[in-house]
């Protein structure tokens, strides 16, 4: 029995957006990826409750690391 898993697209050649930057700074990238894969596989957020809770818990513990000021600097650098 094989399990289908949606592939996460390779975005290494694309510009980093503010959302991705914030998630990476919190240290919750793995939880976020797991949540996105769950949604891609099941197409229903209600079926991804455990993954959502794990991401929420991680983000709440680490959101001070996201740094709104850093994100504003990133956006300014993109425009320059």
Buried (B, 14 or more C-beta within 10 A) or exposed (E): EEEEEEEEEEEEEEEEEBEBBBBBBBBBBEBBBBBBBBBBBEEEEEEBEEBBEBBEEBBEEBBEBBBEEBBEEBEEEEEE
